[in-house]
Amino acid sequence: MAKKVVATLQSVGKDFAKVIRMSKSATSGAYGFKEEIIPTDQVKDYFDKK
C-alpha cells in the first residue's frame, strides 16, 4: 500500500519546485530566507522579480 502512495506523490510532485530566496534586512543587516513551493513553469519569473 505504501508504495502506491509514494509513486502517486512522485508523479504529482514533479510539477512543483521549492525555491529559496535570500534577503537582507535594512534595519539590522541580517540575512533572512524565504521558502516557497511554486509550479516549475513560474520559477524563472519568481527569480526575475524583486
Phi, psi and omega per residue, in radians:
M1 nan -0.725 -3.093
A2 -1.141 -0.576 -3.118
K3 -1.123 -0.611 3.122
K4 -1.175 -0.684 3.142
V5 -1.151 -0.778 3.140
V6 -1.115 -0.763 3.139
A7 -1.118 -0.632 3.117
T8 -1.179 -0.755 -3.141
L9 -1.159 -0.617 3.130
Q10 -1.172 -0.655 -3.128
S11 -1.271 -0.581 3.139
V12 -1.414 -0.638 -3.063
G13 -1.249 -0.196 -3.121
K14 -1.266 -0.241 -3.119
D15 -1.537 -0.029 -3.079
F16 -2.210 2.690 3.106
A17 -2.357 2.532 3.069
K18 -1.646 2.138 -3.124
V19 -2.022 2.535 -3.127
I20 -2.218 2.193 3.133
R21 -2.031 2.330 3.122
M22 -1.724 2.388 3.104
S23 -2.391 2.588 -3.129
K24 -1.803 2.299 3.136
S25 -1.285 2.357 -3.133
A26 -1.275 -0.530 -3.062
T27 -1.448 -0.843 -3.048
S28 -1.783 -0.319 -3.108
G29 1.432 0.038 -3.141
A30 -1.406 2.677 3.126
Y31 -1.646 2.494 3.090
G32 -2.252 2.735 -3.110
F33 -2.126 2.416 3.112
K34 -2.115 2.129 -3.126
E35 -1.890 2.400 3.092
E36 -2.482 2.699 3.014
I37 -1.962 2.056 -3.068
I38 -2.287 2.811 3.069
P39 -1.078 2.554 -3.054
T40 -1.102 -0.486 -3.132
D41 -1.329 -0.159 3.135
Q42 -1.830 0.078 -3.072
V43 -1.128 -0.799 -3.116
K44 -1.082 -0.756 3.110
D45 -1.115 -0.614 -3.123
Y46 -1.098 -0.754 -3.108
F47 -1.438 -0.343 3.083
D48 -1.276 -0.613 3.129
K49 -1.366 2.707 3.122
K50 -2.122 nan nan
